[in-house]
Amino acid sequence: MRALVIDNGLRFEKDYPTPTPPRGEALIRVLQTGICNTDLELVKGYMSFTGVPGHEFVGVVERADDRPDLIGQRVAGEINAACGVCPTCCANRPTHCPQRTTLGIDRRDGAFADYLLLPYENLHALPDVVSNDQAIFVEPLAAACEILQQIHVRPTDRVVVTGDGKLGLLCAQVLAATGCYLTVLGRHTDKLQILARHGIETTTEPQTFAPASIDLVVEATGTPGGFETARRIVRPRGTIVLKSTYHGDMTVNLTMVVVDEVTLIGSRCGPFEPAIRLLANKQIEVEALIQARYSIDEGLAAFEQAATKGMMKVVITMNSD
Amino acid sequence: MRALVIDNGLRFEKDYPTPTPPRGEALIRVLQTGICNTDLELVKGYMSFTGVPGHEFVGVVERADDRPDLIGQRVAGEINAACGVCPTCCANRPTHCPQRTTLGIDRRDGAFADYLLLPYENLHALPDVVSNDQAIFVEPLAAACEILQQIHVRPTDRVVVTGDGKLGLLCAQVLAATGCYLTVLGRHTDKLQILARHGIETTTEPQTFAPASIDLVVEATGTPGGFETARRIVRPRGTIVLKSTYHGDMTVNLTMVVVDEVTLIGSRCGPFEPAIRLLANKQIEVEALIQARYSIDEGLAAFEQAATKGMMKVVITMNSD
């Protein structure tokens, strides 16, 4: 099958071996896949990953020996394949299973290929009203929903999202739905315009916010500058949700965190079903985030474009429905 | 009056001016005061404080013009003097009032003196069953209670306190009362012995704890090593409470905080009434933490001893009841 493969950089392979599903897993024909910033980091060496990247996909189940009901279904897929039996899994935290593999990120080939494998329980059937373009946003939108899964956002809260990247725009739309007083701090007026269309306040000027004035800051830049802004504007006993990973270690003034009794919460993968509901109900606009499309045969060019500064979502198409 | 004064180092003054209470504040004759690590830091230049340090005190109200009922009462005192009218105070967070002064720490003379001033609303009358020795622990014990004010500690939680300093020993006793499965990681067998007498598990060996195995870690060392241990042993979606301030900035791997969805919570001053109840009921042992006593005339020697490594509480006596 065709595949993009990371092994000291990224290459395109025409004849990568098509996988055979082990017991408990389905073979999925991939329709299309979005390029995530994590994919770009993997190409640079993050996680020392080798194999096929890609985890924001939509596909059709082609083989599922013990679950024939799944065959032919159009699905999104949760990316963490957990062991199901360890204490972490038994405590209902499968996304943190220490034995987990992760689709296209950690010891499991991903979605920039004609086919992929995932356990049956990772698959979520998509209603017809969710298009393929919407479907590739289920995974990142679930990650945005994770914020509401972790903390209680009150309708009266003053909330700021720092960062107008793809994840920032999704987090902003999910948070706006709570009725909170939301402002998004970004750098790109064209991206912020997508939110402004939905009545969400935006600014490019960090000084808009008084020090110690914000109840909740969602840090989605993944930069030291974004974190510093979050620290400056969060109020005493306020919360900073860390939604992006950071390059290497960061220098943090933890004494100020203690004195102001600030809460920092790391936030990663989230629940798929709410994300699918939000897309089915057209409550979240995602199509406007797609900026370019490529076939997998042009996959290297797609990654090159995705890596250009300020780029929104680049989609790679593998197969048609 | 007699006072210890910080002004480029610490000195003893025989004739420091006795303060006159402004409207709304009481004049308190100080009986005795404990030396806190924060006091030692202030002497070294922390907060650029000048004036009289000391905030862990017991005293008797000598003058209270609009509250004659307070006169003669033996009291402990909350250390943050808030403005009472700003948005932070109106939101019931007076300990975070941006205009606040702090007894013996920030623009307000403290308790290593014959007299001090505090607003009426900061004072808490002490029941007779709480001795003067117990009373100087009300403030740090309230800070330990703040943990339970901020987060829900479940009886089934696996909890570790890192650090066997004075605050660590108080946090441990407060946490043990929840019924949680508590272990204290310290360095001094004599200090850990105080906890062992109460049936609290202790260890001096960080490797006792498997990685990612602990629900809640209370970091009370204030050292990079303590924080690193906390990060190593906290489970995914677990919580680290930061109970100590840190020297300057610290380097933290925030990506691991994101991937493991860990919560970091800064924790500072806490509620006095629960602390007084716990002391009145003899649920917390504090007398064993007192290791030396000095009169205020020997105050400089007291500070010198308090600064020696591994020292427990040093008490300075100002006046008798």
Interface residues (C-beta under 8 A of the other chain):
Chain A: T88 R93 H96 P98 E146 Q150 A212 F227 R235 P236 R237 L242 K243 S244 T245 Y246 G248 D249 M250 T251 V252 N253 L254 T255 M256 V257 V258 V259 D260 E261 V262 T263 L264 I265 G266 S267 R268
Chain B: T88 R93 H96 P98 E146 Q150 A212 F227 R235 P236 R237 L242 K243 S244 T245 Y246 G248 D249 M250 T251 V252 N253 L254 T255 M256 V257 V258 V259 D260 E261 V262 T263 L264 I265 G266 S267 R268
